[in-house]
Amino acid sequence: MDTKVIEEKIDSLLDAVKNSREYEEYKKQEELLDQDPDLKARVFQFRSNNFRMQNETGRDDLFQVAEQLSRESKELRRNPQVNAYLDAELALCRLMQKICIRVTEGIHIQIPEF
């Protein structure tokens, strides 16, 4: 199988994801959030902080940062629009994780454990 066939299959997978219930809901919630730039900025700052915390191991203040993020999450999720957006984002991320797991498991490449 040449690279062109693989590219075509990837394009088909992308089309399938873009037509999924998860992606369509995410895009709908994204459009709604775009209508409130201040709220969007707060949500994106929270997401950025959360991502940073999850990827910074060995921080001395990790517990305090996690507690602060938990408080921010509770406050933001009181807003139904934010809650719907974050839920839609999570559903799409889980779909993407399933795809990555299936591809990785199907390839049978030996990856050393860390």
N, C-alpha and C positions, 0 to 999 in steps of 0.2 A: 504494500500500500504506500503510495507516495504522499508527500506533504500536502498536495492539493486536496486529496480525499479527506485527510485529517482536518484541514481547514474548513471544508464543507460540512463535516460532522460537527465541528465546533460552532459554526454558524447555525446549524440546526438546533444545537443545544441552547444557544443564546436566544433563538426565536422561541423555543419552548419555555425558557425561563421568563422571557418578556411577556408571554401569553399566560403565565401562571396566575392563579388567584393571589398568591403572595406578592408578586411583583406589581400587579395591577393595584392592589390595596396600598402598597407602599407608595406608588406614584401618586395615587389619589391623596393620601395623607401628606405627602411632600408638598403637593400643590396648595393644600389648605394651610400648611405651616408657612409657606412662602408669602402668604397674604399678611402675615404679622411679623415684620422684620425684627422687632425687639424680642419677641418670644422665640423666634428662630435662632437669634443670636444666643439667648440663654440656653436653649436646648443644645446647640452645637458646642457651646463652651462646656456644658456638662458632659457631653459625649467625648469631647477632647480630653477632659480631665480623667474620665473613666478609662479611656484607652491608655492614657499615659500611666495611670496607676497599675493597670493590668500588665503592662510591659516593663515596669521598673521594679525589678526584684532587688531585695536587699536594702530597701529604704528604711532608715531608722524610724521614720514617722508614718510607716505604712498603715498602722492601725488608725491613727488620727485622720489620715487622708481618706481611708475607707469609711470611717464614721461620718466625715463631712460629706462625702459623696452620697451616702445613704440618706442623710438629711435633705440634701439637694434633690435627690430622686423623689423622695416622699412629697416634697413641696411642688416640684414640677408636675408630678403625676396626678396631683389634685385637679389639674386642668385637663378636661376630657380630650381636648385637641392634642395635647402633648402625649397623653396616655395612649391615644389611638396611633399616633405617629411612632412612638417607641415600640408599641406592640407589633405594628406592621414591619418595622425595621427588624425586630427580633425574628419574626416569622420568615422574612426573606433571608436573613443570615443563617437561620437553621436549614433552609432549603439549600443554600450555597454550601453549607458544611456537609450535608448529605451527599451532594454531588461530588465534592472533593474527596470524601471518604470512599465513595464507590469507585472513583477513578483511581485513587491511590491503591486501594485493595485489589483492584483488577489488574494492575500493572505488575505486581509481585516483584517490586524492586526492594533490595535489602538496604534498609536504612538503620545505621547504628543507633542504639539508645543512648541518651545523654544521662 
